[in-house]
Amino acid sequence: MKFSREGSNEALSVPGAGAELVGELNFTHDLRVDGTFKGKVRSDDATFAIGPKGRVEADVSVKRASISGELRGTVRALERVEIRKEGRVYGDLYTPCLIIEAGAIFEGKCNMTDRKGMVKVDEGAMLKIVEANPETSKAAIIRDREH
């Protein structure tokens, strides 16, 4: 299935309210689900939105996700995940930025990963982020422990 909206910034909506779609969605422009979708969702370039009446059961890997309906599954977002006040998420999130509005439901775990080339170093209650270069990382960790 291929959708094209050249020259338009408006999000394509598929499936619409009352419709159910099963399969894999791959897209390059923003996409909004207002019906029911089950399967896989993929886009490195666009936002995936679930409308207030939308229901998605999927493995989602996108640039950004905005959830106003219900999502069951795993979400991997390169930039951010937003759960709107009427949104319900049941599953795990992997994103460097998470926004949850008051009234939203989130049941799962969230892994706040950072951009490529960065690693997290946990030292008790303190968290420092250092470059993934082994020599630089070791030096930064040792320096921290001395202070």
Sequence and secondary structure as in RCSB ss.txt:
>XXXX:A:sequence
MKFSREGSNEALSVPGAGAELVGELNFTHDLRVDGTFKGKVRSDDATFAIGPKGRVEADVSVKRASISGELRGTV
RALERVEIRKEGRVYGDLYTPCLIIEAGAIFEGKCNMTDRKGMVKVDEGAMLKIVEANPETSKAAIIRDREH
>XXXX:A:secstr
     TT  S EE S TT EEEEEEE SS EEE SEEEEEEE SSSEEEE TT EEEEEEEEEEEEESSEEEEEE
EEEEEEEE TT EEES EE S EEE TT EEES EE   STTEEEEEETTEEEEEES HHHHHHHHHHHHH 
